[in-house]
Amino acid sequence: MSDSPTIPYRFEPTATSAEIRDRHDSIDDGHETGEQVTIAGRLMLRRVQGKLAFGTLQDGGGRIQLFAPGKVTPDFERFCSLSLGDWIGVTGEVMKTRKGELSVKVEQWVVLAEARRPFPDKFHGITDQDLRYRQRYVDLWVTPESREVFVLRSRLVSLARRWLEDRGFMEVETPIFHPIPGGALARPFTTHHNALDEDFFLRIAPELYLKRLIAGGLERVFEIGRVFRNEGISTRHNPEFTMLELYQAYADYADIMELVEELVAHLAIELKGTTTLTYGDREIDVAPPWRRATMTELIEEAIGTPVGLMMDLDDLRRLAAEHGVEAKDSYGPGKLILEIYEKTVEPELWGPVFVTDYPAEVSPLSREHRERPGFTERFEAVVAGRELCNAFTELIDPDEQRARFEDQVRQKEAGDDEAMVVDEDYLRALDYGLPPTGGLGIGIDRLVMLLADVQTIRDVVLFPTLRIERFEEG
């Protein structure tokens, strides 16, 4: 189409396909409304019947038919030769054909952008999954379900933000570049700042900065943002993902459990109209209250054997081996209990259930349980066999926090590359005093997967991390 007229610098639609349907879907077959509209979008389907052509135009609101009579539509032959995927602008009268299809009569039209590559047709779409993720700009047009997921995701984030603000939470932004990695047990990405000649780490969690703000007197804070973890890629994991983290002064983990179940139920009702969701081929009811059960209780339910921190370490190792857990020499009883839980319990929990009371050994930022020595007031919410969120009553004692950090350093020296290091500035903030605080990190991607009934994280991330595509020169 090199002979096409100059493409305009701007174009001004007066209506969307959704607005036209809202106003005129009920008109009689064969009726003309007299209303002139200007619409724009991609040409997704076209058929020509002699001196009459029909097209399907898709915009952000949906699809609508184009009705192009040869006697009315200017440059009719060229209109009939448009490529699928071409962006066009159309002006004409809203009408309904005798067969009952709401349409816009093509009285004026202009090409807004040419599709120089073949566009998949609406019946077959993109069958190559890798191609869908690499070319999301095509997938969004030819896979309606994909577009619906990302509309739901946008609404979910907006609703969550408003829900928290209505409860007195203040949205904040904290650094992406961290001088030391912290806030979670994960391997970080490293980068270098040339002007400062310093290495920095892409944040694995905003936790320690948000708790600094609680110490600074901001009593309820939250952040929705990207975090980065240099780990494997799977149906549940993408190296960069979105977290909602919040901290509430004067709260404990029981308060945060109530907040989580109320927030998820609210989002389900707003987005799906019910708290009873279908995930895969099974139902999940996210209406509060959710079940609360300790990690050790759930392990005993699953394997029929009680476990505890006072068990003989060799016995605990043998039990772990019986259930397929590969235990490193550095694992203490708390880490072994966690590994047994993750192997035998978590994948089978349909939930929703709050798994509570994690060993202190694997919870370096959680406050020690007020009734169970060696355990902490930490929980994870598990839904459909996967962790949805992680939360705890925050550790506020600077001396105990230093001891936990130093234990993490020993674990790192023993070969655990996900262990933490000592954060001296955070300890200084604790020295100024952190009030009793409850904190939460909830994975937005996994929450979207649940509400959209999607099985892989790549379907809820617009541009997931993939192996770099190599293009041939020329």
Secondary structure as UniProt FT lines:
FT   TURN            2..3
FT   HELIX           17..24
FT   TURN            25..26
FT   TURN            29..30
FT   STRAND          32..49
FT   TURN            50..51
FT   STRAND          52..59
FT   TURN            60..61
FT   STRAND          62..69
FT   TURN            70..72
FT   TURN            74..75
FT   HELIX           76..80
FT   TURN            84..85
FT   STRAND          87..96
FT   TURN            98..99
FT   STRAND          102..105
FT   STRAND          108..113
FT   TURN            122..124
FT   HELIX           129..134
FT   HELIX           136..142
FT   HELIX           144..166
FT   TURN            167..168
FT   STRAND          170..171
FT   STRAND          177..178
FT   STRAND          190..193
FT   TURN            194..197
FT   STRAND          198..202
FT   HELIX           207..215
FT   TURN            216..217
FT   STRAND          220..228
FT   STRAND          240..249
FT   HELIX           253..272
FT   STRAND          276..279
FT   TURN            280..281
FT   STRAND          282..285
FT   STRAND          291..294
FT   HELIX           295..303
FT   TURN            309..310
FT   HELIX           313..322
FT   TURN            323..324
FT   TURN            329..330
FT   HELIX           333..344
FT   HELIX           346..348
FT   STRAND          353..356
FT   HELIX           360..362
FT   TURN            364..365
FT   TURN            373..374
FT   STRAND          375..376
FT   STRAND          378..383
FT   TURN            384..385
FT   STRAND          386..394
FT   HELIX           398..413
FT   TURN            414..415
FT   TURN            417..418
FT   HELIX           424..431
FT   STRAND          437..443
FT   HELIX           444..452
FT   HELIX           457..459
//
